[in-house]
Protein backbone atom coordinates (compact mmCIF):
# COMPACT_ATOMS: atom_id res chain seq x y z
CA UNK A 1 0.00 0.00 0.00
CA UNK A 2 1.10 3.53 -0.74
CA UNK A 3 -0.22 6.71 0.89
CA UNK A 4 -1.00 9.51 -1.58
CA UNK A 5 -1.64 13.10 -0.47
CA UNK A 6 -3.48 15.63 -2.56
CA UNK A 7 -4.52 19.19 -1.82
CA UNK A 8 -6.91 18.75 1.11
CA UNK A 9 -7.21 14.95 0.98
CA UNK A 10 -5.21 11.74 1.30
CA UNK A 11 -5.76 8.07 0.60
CA UNK A 12 -4.04 4.73 0.26
CA UNK A 13 -3.78 2.79 -3.00
CA UNK A 14 -3.03 -0.92 -2.97
CA UNK A 15 -0.32 -1.08 -5.63
CA UNK A 16 1.59 1.11 -8.07
CA UNK A 17 3.28 -0.51 -11.06
CA UNK A 18 5.43 1.09 -13.71
CA UNK A 19 5.33 -1.15 -16.81
CA UNK A 20 7.23 0.61 -19.58
CA UNK A 21 6.57 4.34 -19.48
CA UNK A 22 3.18 3.98 -17.76
CA UNK A 23 2.43 4.37 -14.07
CA UNK A 24 -0.61 2.34 -13.07
CA UNK A 25 -2.37 2.72 -9.72
CA UNK A 26 -4.33 -0.36 -8.61
CA UNK A 27 -7.04 -0.65 -5.98
CA UNK A 28 -8.67 -3.93 -4.96
CA UNK A 29 -12.33 -4.09 -3.98
CA UNK A 30 -14.42 -7.02 -2.78
CA UNK A 31 -18.04 -7.19 -3.93
CA UNK A 32 -21.01 -9.55 -4.01
CA UNK A 33 -22.03 -8.18 -7.41
CA UNK A 34 -19.27 -7.50 -9.91
CA UNK A 35 -19.59 -4.48 -12.22
CA UNK A 36 -19.80 -4.77 -16.00
CA UNK A 37 -16.22 -4.08 -17.16
CA UNK A 38 -17.55 -2.42 -20.33
CA UNK A 39 -19.41 0.17 -18.21
CA UNK A 40 -16.60 0.59 -15.70
CA UNK A 41 -16.55 0.28 -11.95
CA UNK A 42 -18.76 1.90 -9.39
CA UNK A 43 -18.74 5.72 -9.63
CA UNK A 44 -17.36 6.35 -6.14
CA UNK A 45 -14.44 4.04 -6.88
CA UNK A 46 -13.67 5.93 -10.12
CA UNK A 47 -13.62 9.17 -8.16
CA UNK A 48 -11.29 7.63 -5.58
CA UNK A 49 -8.85 6.54 -8.28
CA UNK A 50 -9.08 9.96 -9.93
CA UNK A 51 -8.03 11.56 -6.64
CA UNK A 52 -5.17 9.09 -6.22
CA UNK A 53 -3.87 9.81 -9.71
CA UNK A 54 -4.11 13.56 -9.19
CA UNK A 55 -2.08 13.18 -5.97
CA UNK A 56 0.45 10.92 -7.74
CA UNK A 57 0.92 13.46 -10.53
CA UNK A 58 1.24 16.27 -7.97
CA UNK A 59 3.89 14.57 -5.86
CA UNK A 60 5.77 12.54 -8.48
CA UNK A 61 5.25 14.69 -11.56
CA UNK A 62 4.36 11.57 -13.55
CA UNK A 63 1.22 10.75 -15.52
CA UNK A 64 -0.76 7.67 -14.61
CA UNK A 65 -3.59 5.32 -15.38
CA UNK A 66 -5.57 3.42 -12.79
CA UNK A 67 -7.64 0.29 -12.33
CA UNK A 68 -10.00 -1.27 -9.84
CA UNK A 69 -9.81 -5.03 -9.40
CA UNK A 70 -13.19 -6.25 -8.13
CA UNK A 71 -13.02 -9.66 -6.44
CA UNK A 72 -16.24 -11.62 -5.95
CA UNK A 73 -17.15 -12.56 -2.39
CA UNK A 74 -19.69 -15.14 -3.59
CA UNK A 75 -18.03 -16.85 -6.58
CA UNK A 76 -14.59 -18.26 -5.83
CA UNK A 77 -11.95 -17.10 -8.30
CA UNK A 78 -14.18 -14.63 -10.15
CA UNK A 79 -12.93 -11.07 -10.63
CA UNK A 80 -13.29 -8.08 -12.96
CA UNK A 81 -10.74 -5.40 -13.84
CA UNK A 82 -12.01 -1.91 -14.68
CA UNK A 83 -9.25 0.33 -15.98
CA UNK A 84 -9.27 4.05 -16.72
CA UNK A 85 -7.20 6.29 -18.95
CA UNK A 86 -5.51 9.43 -17.74
CA UNK A 87 -8.06 11.52 -19.66
CA UNK A 88 -11.00 9.74 -18.01
CA UNK A 89 -9.45 10.20 -14.57
CA UNK A 90 -8.76 13.89 -15.18
CA UNK A 91 -12.44 14.42 -16.08
CA UNK A 92 -13.61 12.38 -13.07
CA UNK A 93 -11.42 14.49 -10.78
CA UNK A 94 -12.45 17.86 -12.24
CA UNK A 95 -16.18 17.23 -12.57
CA UNK A 96 -16.72 14.62 -9.83
CA UNK A 97 -14.21 14.40 -7.02
CA UNK A 98 -13.13 18.04 -6.69
CA UNK A 99 -16.68 19.45 -6.27
CA UNK A 100 -17.44 16.75 -3.67
CA UNK A 101 -14.21 17.57 -1.85
CA UNK A 102 -15.20 21.25 -1.71
CA UNK A 103 -18.61 20.38 -0.25
CA UNK A 104 -17.07 18.00 2.30
CA UNK A 105 -14.58 20.66 3.38
CA UNK A 106 -17.40 23.20 3.75
CA UNK A 107 -19.63 20.85 5.75
CA UNK A 108 -16.75 19.92 8.05
CA UNK A 109 -15.39 23.45 8.37
CA UNK A 110 -12.07 22.16 7.08
CA UNK A 111 -9.74 24.72 5.51
CA UNK A 112 -6.44 23.07 4.61
CA UNK A 113 -3.31 25.14 4.19
CA UNK A 114 -0.81 24.22 1.51
Helices and strands as residue ranges (DSSP letters): E 2-6, E 9-13, E 15-17, E 24-31, H 43-60, E 65-72, E 79-84, H 86-92, I 93-97, H 98-107
